[in-house]
Amino acid sequence: MTTIQLPDPDTVARLANRFPTLLRKQDSPLPCTTRPTLFDADSGTVGGGRAIVPARALCQQCPLIVACAAYACHKRERGIWGGTTSHERGLAGYPPKPHHELNDSRRRRRRAN
Protein backbone atom coordinates (compact mmCIF):
# COMPACT_ATOMS: atom_id res chain seq x y z
CA MET A 1 0.00 0.00 0.00
CA THR A 2 1.25 3.45 -0.88
CA THR A 3 0.98 6.32 1.58
CA ILE A 4 -0.88 9.11 -0.14
CA GLN A 5 -1.04 12.78 0.68
CA LEU A 6 -4.34 14.18 -0.51
CA PRO A 7 -5.06 17.90 -0.56
CA ASP A 8 -7.25 19.58 2.06
CA PRO A 9 -11.05 19.19 1.62
CA ASP A 10 -11.50 22.58 -0.08
CA THR A 11 -8.80 21.80 -2.64
CA VAL A 12 -10.28 18.32 -3.18
CA ALA A 13 -13.64 19.90 -4.02
CA ARG A 14 -12.09 22.51 -6.33
CA LEU A 15 -9.98 19.97 -8.24
CA ALA A 16 -12.86 17.50 -8.43
CA ASN A 17 -15.06 20.11 -10.07
CA ARG A 18 -12.36 20.92 -12.64
CA PHE A 19 -11.49 17.29 -13.40
CA PRO A 20 -14.06 16.65 -16.21
CA THR A 21 -12.91 19.79 -18.03
CA LEU A 22 -9.24 18.91 -17.63
CA LEU A 23 -9.96 15.43 -18.91
CA ARG A 24 -11.66 16.71 -22.07
CA LYS A 25 -8.71 19.02 -22.82
CA GLN A 26 -6.16 16.18 -23.06
CA ASP A 27 -4.51 15.87 -26.48
CA SER A 28 -4.17 12.11 -26.31
CA PRO A 29 -6.27 9.43 -24.62
CA LEU A 30 -5.29 8.59 -21.07
CA PRO A 31 -4.68 4.95 -20.10
CA CYS A 32 -7.74 4.95 -17.83
CA THR A 33 -9.96 5.76 -20.80
CA THR A 34 -8.40 3.20 -23.12
CA ARG A 35 -8.12 0.37 -20.55
CA PRO A 36 -10.88 1.15 -18.01
CA THR A 37 -11.29 -2.38 -16.68
CA LEU A 38 -7.74 -2.30 -15.34
CA PHE A 39 -8.74 0.63 -13.14
CA ASP A 40 -12.00 -0.92 -11.95
CA ALA A 41 -9.99 -3.43 -9.90
CA ASP A 42 -9.25 -2.60 -6.32
CA SER A 43 -7.64 -4.19 -3.31
CA GLY A 44 -11.08 -5.02 -1.96
CA THR A 45 -12.13 -7.10 -4.96
CA VAL A 46 -11.35 -10.70 -5.82
CA GLY A 47 -8.15 -10.68 -7.83
CA GLY A 48 -8.08 -6.89 -7.70
CA GLY A 49 -4.80 -6.69 -5.84
CA ARG A 50 -2.93 -7.99 -8.89
CA ALA A 51 -4.18 -5.10 -11.02
CA ILE A 52 -3.22 -2.36 -8.59
CA VAL A 53 0.47 -2.30 -9.52
CA PRO A 54 0.06 -1.85 -13.31
CA ALA A 55 -2.83 0.60 -12.89
CA ARG A 56 -0.84 2.65 -10.40
CA ALA A 57 2.20 2.66 -12.69
CA LEU A 58 0.07 4.10 -15.51
CA CYS A 59 -1.36 6.71 -13.13
CA GLN A 60 2.14 7.87 -12.19
CA GLN A 61 2.66 8.96 -15.82
CA CYS A 62 -0.60 10.91 -15.99
CA PRO A 63 -0.66 14.71 -15.83
CA LEU A 64 -4.05 14.58 -14.06
CA ILE A 65 -3.06 12.29 -11.18
CA VAL A 66 -3.83 14.77 -8.38
CA ALA A 67 -7.10 16.03 -9.90
CA CYS A 68 -8.15 12.43 -10.59
CA ALA A 69 -7.55 11.36 -6.98
CA ALA A 70 -9.41 14.46 -5.77
CA TYR A 71 -12.36 13.63 -8.03
CA ALA A 72 -12.49 10.09 -6.65
CA CYS A 73 -12.44 11.41 -3.10
CA HIS A 74 -15.15 13.99 -3.76
CA LYS A 75 -17.43 11.58 -5.64
CA ARG A 76 -16.62 8.65 -3.31
CA GLU A 77 -15.63 6.43 -6.23
CA ARG A 78 -14.42 2.83 -6.07
CA GLY A 79 -11.45 1.48 -7.99
CA ILE A 80 -8.09 2.97 -8.88
CA TRP A 81 -8.21 6.73 -9.38
CA GLY A 82 -5.16 9.00 -9.37
CA GLY A 83 -2.97 6.12 -8.28
CA THR A 84 -5.03 5.54 -5.14
CA THR A 85 -7.31 2.69 -4.10
CA SER A 86 -10.73 2.96 -2.48
CA HIS A 87 -9.19 1.69 0.72
CA GLU A 88 -6.44 4.32 0.74
CA ARG A 89 -8.92 7.12 0.09
CA GLY A 90 -11.11 5.75 2.87
CA LEU A 91 -8.18 5.86 5.29
CA ALA A 92 -7.66 9.50 4.29
CA GLY A 93 -11.28 10.29 5.24
CA TYR A 94 -12.98 9.74 1.88
CA PRO A 95 -14.70 6.34 2.08
CA PRO A 96 -16.30 4.99 -1.11
CA LYS A 97 -20.05 4.85 -1.52
CA PRO A 98 -21.65 1.76 -0.04
CA HIS A 99 -22.42 -0.90 -2.65
CA HIS A 100 -26.17 -0.33 -2.35
CA GLU A 101 -25.71 3.27 -3.56
CA LEU A 102 -23.90 2.22 -6.73
CA ASN A 103 -25.43 1.62 -10.13
CA ASP A 104 -24.14 0.87 -13.60
CA SER A 105 -23.77 4.54 -14.49
CA ARG A 106 -20.94 4.99 -11.97
CA ARG A 107 -18.62 2.68 -13.91
CA ARG A 108 -15.91 4.86 -15.34
CA ARG A 109 -17.69 8.15 -15.79
CA ARG A 110 -14.60 9.20 -17.68
CA ARG A 111 -15.81 7.26 -20.72
CA ALA A 112 -18.67 9.73 -21.19
CA ASN A 113 -16.49 12.80 -20.87
ABEGO torsion letter per residue (X at the ends): XBBBBBBBAAAAAAAAAAAAAAAAABABBBAAAABAAAAABBAABBGAAAAAAAAAAAAAABAAAAAAAAAAAAAGBBEBBGGBBAAAAAAAGBBBBBAAABBAAABGAAAAX
